[in-house]
Amino acid sequence: MINVFRYVRCEWQVFIYKWNNRPQGRVSHSYRTDPQNRYLQKDLLILVKGDVATAKRLLAQQRRRHPGKTDNWYLEKVIWDLERDRRR
């Protein structure tokens, strides 16, 4: 029984280690400086009624689903998805 407990504890520690050391999404410099991003950011905030937390969550979700795309692509994708869902 003690060996089972040690195994479960070890597996849990491995899970925690992997979770804490997973790659984090980084925001590139162009995200803040590109004028087109500013317009897209403004459009996104209008769609989510100024809820910055929701906008960040939606962008982070798309970054996890589609890694390696440009910042403009993520903004356009989130805006397109919101507009598509509202047409239904």
Phi, psi and omega in degrees: 000323180294322179296322178296317179298317179297320180296313180297317179297319179296315178298321179295319178296322178296317179299313180298318180298313180295321180295316182288336183252019178289155180296134179263145177292133179251145177261124182283166180296325181294337181299325182269335190254337183290123181300325179296323177298323179300315179294318179294321178298318179297316178299318180296316179296326176295318181295326180264014176058040175080006181279097184294322181298319179294317179299316179296320180296317179294320178294317179297322178298317179291326177296323178290321182286325185229073182292149174091002179274171179279162179298319178299321181298315180298315180298314180296321180295314180296316179297315180298316180298317179296315180295321178297315182293330180281339177286338184289000000 
